[in-house]
Amino acid sequence: MRVLFVGDVVGKVGRQILREQLRRVQTEVRADFTVVNVENAAGGFGLTGAVWDELRRLPVDVFTSGNHIWDKKETAALLDAEPRLLRPANYPAGNPGRGWCVVPSARGVPVAVINLQGLVFMNAIDSPFRVADQVLAEIAGQTRVVVVDMHAEASSEKQAIAWYLDGRVSLVVGTHTHVPTADERILPQGSATITDCGMTGPYGGVIGFKPGPVLERFLYGTPRSLEPARSGGALCGVVVEVDENSGRASSIQRVRSEGPAGP
């Protein structure tokens, strides 16, 4: 079976590209199952009810997120109500929502999706390594096809967890930094991985945001309000071929589909 993972959707431009191009990309790569990270979908930070209502109508099986999923207060209710919308599993118990799910694919094969968040340069939360062990123990016997969204700042941490989970999951995709890397590969025990699959949004800026305020932050060391860029739109992600019986990946390929140039 073929799994399509689409990187972080950023703002209105990202949502437009996803809406206009997802079905075509799914057809081109012959996707049986689609995962999309949406933590930046509402103005670049978080998720609102209106944006979720727009996204949930798309042909997406599971939506993942990351640290910015908490940026809008209304998201807590969405996380509790929507079983296909995940937040990182390694936030402490008692938080809204869930960090993993098992969903049937178009082929009828169940697929587990686990959402994790890194520790380096990020919030002090539970270890993604230990929580991954716990989740894999819970889903044992339900499926061999397992997709992991590792939402983290540090490339080393994203690569480390891929090696830690090699042979136990089908795919470890790095998200959060919005810059696609060129290190897609199959690890020795059959897990596919990429350090970052990139974003779905406006590449005509700095990780999806207008350059001006970002440059001022660096130049003056004081806060600035960031606004999503409007140009250079593209859908980025990866497509992975997985043996549904063993859970081993046989190929991983980057996906990039250019969107409208924008104003």
C-alpha positions in Angstrom: 0.0 0.0 0.0 1.0 3.6 -0.5 1.0 6.2 2.3 1.0 10.0 1.5 2.2 12.3 4.2 1.7 16.0 3.6 3.8 18.5 5.6 2.7 21.4 7.8 -0.2 23.4 6.3 0.6 27.1 6.8 -2.2 29.7 6.7 -4.6 30.6 4.0 -2.1 29.9 1.2 -1.4 26.4 2.6 -5.1 25.6 2.9 -5.8 26.8 -0.7 -3.0 24.7 -2.1 -4.1 21.7 -0.1 -7.7 22.2 -1.3 -6.7 22.7 -4.9 -4.0 20.1 -5.3 -4.5 17.2 -2.8 -6.8 15.1 -4.9 -4.5 15.4 -8.0 -1.4 14.5 -6.0 -3.2 11.5 -4.4 -4.1 10.3 -7.8 -0.6 10.8 -9.2 1.1 8.9 -6.3 -1.7 6.3 -6.0 -2.2 7.0 -2.3 -4.2 4.5 -0.3 -3.9 6.5 3.0 -3.2 10.2 3.6 -1.9 12.1 6.7 -1.7 15.9 6.9 -0.1 18.0 9.6 -2.3 21.0 10.3 -0.9 22.7 13.4 -0.2 26.0 11.5 -3.4 26.1 9.4 -5.1 29.1 11.0 -3.1 32.2 10.2 0.2 30.2 10.8 -0.6 29.3 14.4 -3.0 26.7 15.6 -6.5 25.6 14.4 -9.9 27.3 14.7 -13.3 25.7 14.3 -13.9 27.4 11.0 -10.6 26.2 9.6 -11.2 22.7 10.9 -14.6 22.7 9.2 -12.8 23.5 6.0 -10.1 20.9 6.4 -12.2 17.9 7.6 -14.1 17.9 4.3 -10.9 17.0 2.4 -10.0 13.4 1.6 -7.6 13.0 4.5 -7.6 10.0 6.8 -5.7 11.5 9.8 -4.6 15.0 10.8 -1.5 15.5 13.0 -0.2 18.6 14.7 2.5 19.8 17.1 3.3 22.5 19.7 1.2 25.2 18.0 -2.0 23.1 18.2 -2.5 24.8 21.6 -2.4 28.4 20.3 -6.2 28.7 19.9 -8.3 28.1 22.9 -11.2 26.6 20.9 -8.9 23.8 19.7 -9.2 21.9 23.0 -12.8 21.1 22.3 -11.9 20.0 18.8 -9.2 17.6 20.0 -11.7 15.9 22.4 -14.4 15.7 19.7 -12.5 14.7 16.6 -10.8 11.2 16.8 -8.9 11.8 13.5 -7.3 15.0 14.8 -4.2 14.3 16.9 -2.0 16.2 19.2 1.5 14.9 20.3 1.1 11.8 22.4 3.8 12.8 24.8 2.0 15.7 26.5 1.1 14.7 30.1 -2.0 12.8 30.8 -5.0 15.1 31.4 -4.6 17.2 28.3 -7.4 17.3 25.7 -7.4 14.9 22.8 -5.3 11.9 21.8 -1.9 11.2 20.4 -2.6 8.2 18.2 -5.3 6.4 16.3 -5.9 3.4 14.1 -7.9 4.0 11.0 -8.7 1.8 8.0 -7.1 2.7 4.7 -8.8 2.7 1.3 -7.6 -0.9 0.9 -9.3 -1.9 4.2 -5.9 -2.3 5.9 -5.8 -0.6 9.3 -3.0 2.1 9.7 -1.8 3.4 13.0 -0.7 7.0 13.2 1.3 8.3 16.2 2.0 12.0 16.8 5.1 12.8 18.8 6.9 16.0 19.8 10.6 16.5 20.4 12.3 17.8 23.6 15.3 19.7 22.3 14.6 23.4 22.1 10.9 22.8 22.8 8.6 22.3 25.8 9.7 20.1 28.7 7.2 17.2 28.1 7.4 13.4 28.4 10.1 11.5 26.4 8.9 10.8 22.9 11.1 7.7 22.9 9.4 6.2 26.0 5.9 7.3 24.9 6.5 5.7 21.5 7.3 2.4 23.3 4.0 2.7 25.3 1.9 3.4 22.3 3.4 0.6 20.2 2.7 -1.8 23.1 -1.0 -0.6 23.1 -1.5 -1.1 19.4 0.3 -4.4 19.1 -1.7 -6.9 17.1 -3.9 -4.3 15.5 -1.8 -3.5 12.5 1.7 -3.7 11.1 1.5 -0.4 9.2 2.5 2.4 11.5 3.2 6.1 10.6 4.9 8.4 13.0 4.9 12.2 12.8 7.9 13.4 14.8 7.3 17.1 15.3 10.7 18.5 16.5 13.2 21.3 16.1 16.5 19.3 16.2 17.4 17.3 13.2 19.5 15.0 15.4 16.4 14.2 17.6 14.3 13.4 14.5 16.9 11.1 13.1 17.5 9.5 16.5 13.9 8.5 17.0 13.8 7.1 13.5 16.7 4.8 14.3 15.2 4.0 17.7 11.9 2.9 16.0 13.5 1.2 13.0 11.9 -2.1 12.3 8.9 -1.3 14.6 7.2 1.3 12.4 6.8 1.8 8.7 7.5 5.6 8.5 9.0 8.3 10.7 8.4 11.8 9.2 10.0 14.9 10.6 7.8 18.0 10.7 7.9 21.5 12.3 10.9 23.2 10.7 9.1 23.7 7.4 12.2 23.2 5.3 12.3 20.0 3.2 15.4 17.9 3.6 17.0 15.6 1.0 17.8 12.6 3.3 14.8 10.3 2.6 15.9 6.7 3.0 15.0 3.2 4.2 16.8 2.3 7.4 18.3 -1.2 7.8 15.3 -2.8 9.5 12.8 -1.5 7.0 11.5 1.9 8.4 11.3 4.8 5.9 12.3 8.2 7.2 13.0 11.8 6.3 14.3 14.5 8.7 11.7 17.1 7.5 9.1 16.7 4.7 8.7 20.5 4.4 5.5 22.6 4.6 2.5 23.1 2.5 2.3 26.8 2.2 4.0 30.0 1.0 7.7 29.5 0.3 8.1 33.2 -0.6 9.2 34.1 2.9 11.0 32.7 6.0 9.5 29.3 7.0 6.2 30.5 5.7 6.1 34.0 7.1 6.6 37.5 5.6 10.4 38.3 5.9 10.0 41.8 7.3 8.9 41.1 10.9 11.2 38.0 11.0 14.2 40.1 10.1 13.3 42.7 12.7 13.2 40.0 15.3 16.7 39.0 14.4 18.0 42.6 14.1 16.5 44.1 17.2 15.9 41.1 19.5 12.4 42.2 20.4 9.0 40.5 19.6 7.2 41.1 16.3 3.8 39.8 15.1 4.4 37.3 12.3 2.1 37.1 9.3 2.0 34.3 6.8 3.6 35.1 3.4 1.5 35.0 0.3 3.8 33.9 -2.5 5.7 30.8 -3.7 3.1 28.3 -2.6 3.8 24.6 -2.8 2.5 21.3 -1.4 5.3 19.2 0.1 5.5 15.8 1.6 6.5 12.2 1.0 4.9 9.0 -0.4 5.9 5.7 1.0 5.4 2.1 -0.3 4.7 -0.2 2.6 4.2 -4.0 2.7 0.9 -4.3 4.6 1.8 -7.7 6.0 5.2 -6.9 7.4 4.9 -3.2 7.8 8.3 -2.7 6.1 8.8 0.2 3.7 10.3 -0.5 0.3 10.5 3.0 -1.0 10.1 6.7 0.0 9.9 9.6 -2.4 9.6 13.3 -1.8 6.5 15.0 -3.2 6.4 18.7 -4.2 3.6 20.3 -6.1 3.9 24.0 -7.0 0.9 26.2 -6.2 -0.2 29.6 -7.4 2.4 32.3 -7.3 0.3 34.5 -5.1 0.0 38.3 -5.1 
